[in-house]
Amino acid sequence: MHLPKFTVYFLLVLDMILFVSCIENTKSEEKNLARDHVSLNALTGKSIQKQINYIKNNEGKTSDSIALFYPGLLEGYYEQHEFAPFWSNMGKWQPLISALSGYFDKAIEDGLFKEDYHFRVINRLKDSLDSDSLKRQDPVLWAMADIYCTDAFIHILYDLKFGRLQPDSQYMFSWPVMSTL
């Protein structure tokens, strides 16, 4: 039996469309959205644990390929607290996130640049979670926001305590000329 070329092409395209739609259905099934706020916390904790394991196995980089400053401290903190989210609870931000966001605006007064502390990523995730009710049910987004906020917070504390300049960039302050100024 000989089919016209048009029919063969039509069947081929139809098969490809069906194949692609099956792949997209499996992707949407993998997305595990929370049904209520209680399950959101549990799923966020599991997502934090998965992300921490991913970070540990990928040289301190998240699944977004963003390098974290203190992956070892993050791992220890979250393990100690059983991977519970710190910056959110049951789909709502904790009040401390307002303090962190407010500090980003005033960081320059302490000689710190907000861009050095995942500011853009945190801001994007926060805006996304605040404005989109469907994303607000996504434990992976809450987990990533929590991890970035915690890493930024640790980095800010470190820089406030020890300074943000590397020792080799401070060499000019030991010059005898500088002591006369």
N, C-alpha and C positions, 0 to 999 in steps of 0.2 A: 504494500500500500504506500502510495506516494502522497505526502501532505504538501500543500503549497507552502512556500517560504514564509509568507505572512503568518500562517498558523503555527509554524515551528517557532518563529520569533516570539509570537504572542505567548505560547506555552512556556517558553524559556523565561521571558520577563515575568510571567505570573508565578513561576516556581521561585524566582529570585525574590520577588516581593513577599511571598509566603515565608520563605526562609528567613529573610530579614525581620519580618514581624515576629517570628518565633523567638529570635535572638532578643529583640526588644522586650518581649514579655518576660523572659527569664531575668533580664536586668531589673525590671520593675519589681519582680518577686524578691530579688536580693535586697532591695531597699527595705529596711526594717523600720518603719515608722511606729512611734509609740501610740497606743490607743488611749492612754490616760496619763496623768502626771506622775502617778506612782510608778508605772512601768517605764516611763521616760527616765527616771533616775536610775533604775536598775540597768536599762539598756545603755544609758550614758556611761555608767561605770564599766560595763563590758567593753564599750567602744574605747574608753580611755585605756583599759588594759590591753586591748588589741593594738592601739596606736603606740603605746609605750613599748610593747614587744617589737613592733615594726621599727620604731626609732632606734631601739637597742641593736637591731640587726642591720641597720642601714646607716651606720656611722653618724648617728645623731640627726638624721634628716627625717622629716615627716613624709607622709604619703604625697604631700604637695611639693616635695623636694625643697622645702625650706629648712635650713639648718637651725637647730636649736642651740642656745648658748650653754645650757647646763643639763644635758640629757641624763647624766648620772644622778644628779640631785632630784630631777623630776621622777625618775624611776624609784628612788628611795622614798620620796615623799608620798607618791601615790600607792606604793606597796604598803607603807606604814598605815595609810588611811584607807586601805582596802579598795583603792581606785574610785573612791567616792568623789563626785564633782565638788569643787571648792567655790567656784564663782557663780554657780546657779543651783537652784533647788526646785524640782518639780516644774520645770519649764519657765521659771522666772529667775531673773538676775538677782543675786544677793546684793545688798547695799554697798559692799566693798568695791563692786565694779564701777560705781560712780566715783569713788575715790581714785581708782586707778585711771579712769578716763579724765577726771579733773587734773590729776597730776601730769598727764601727758601735755596738757595745755600750759602748765607751769614749769615743766622740766628744764626749760632753758634758763630759768633763774638759778638752778643748781649746776649749770654748765653741762646739762645732758640734752641730747637731741632725741625727740620722741621717735624719729625714724629708726633709731638704733634698737628699738625695743618692740618689734613686731607691730608697730602702731597701725599701719595700713591694713594688715591682715586682721587684727583684732577689731578695728573699726568696721571693716567690711562684714565680718562675721556678726558683730553686734547689730549693725544696721539690718542685715539680712534676717536675723532671728527676731528682731523687734518688729519688722514690717510685714513678714510673710507668715501667715498662720500655718501653712503646710510645712515650711522649713522649721518652724518652732517645735514640730513633732519629731524632728530628725535627731536622733541621739548622736550621730556621727558629727554633726555640726556643733552640738553642745560640747562634745568631747574635745574637738579641735579648739574651740574657743577657750575651754578650760585649760588645756595644755599650753596654748600660746600666752594666755594671761599669766599663768603660773611662772612660765619661763621668763616673761618680761618682768614680772615682779621680783623674781630672784636676781635677775640681771641689774635692775634698778638698785636694789639693796646693796649688791656687790659694788656697783660703781659709786654709790653714795659713801660707802664705807672706805673703799680703797682708791677711789678715783678712776676716771675712765681712760686716762692716757696710759699708754704702754711705757714701761721704764725707759726704753731707749729714746722715746720722744721727749723725755724730761731732762735729757742730758745738759741742756743749756742752762738749767737752773743751778748747776754745780760749778759753773764757770766763776772764776774770781771776779770778773767784771760785774756779774749779776749781783754779787753780794754788796757792791758799793752803791747800787741803785736804790 
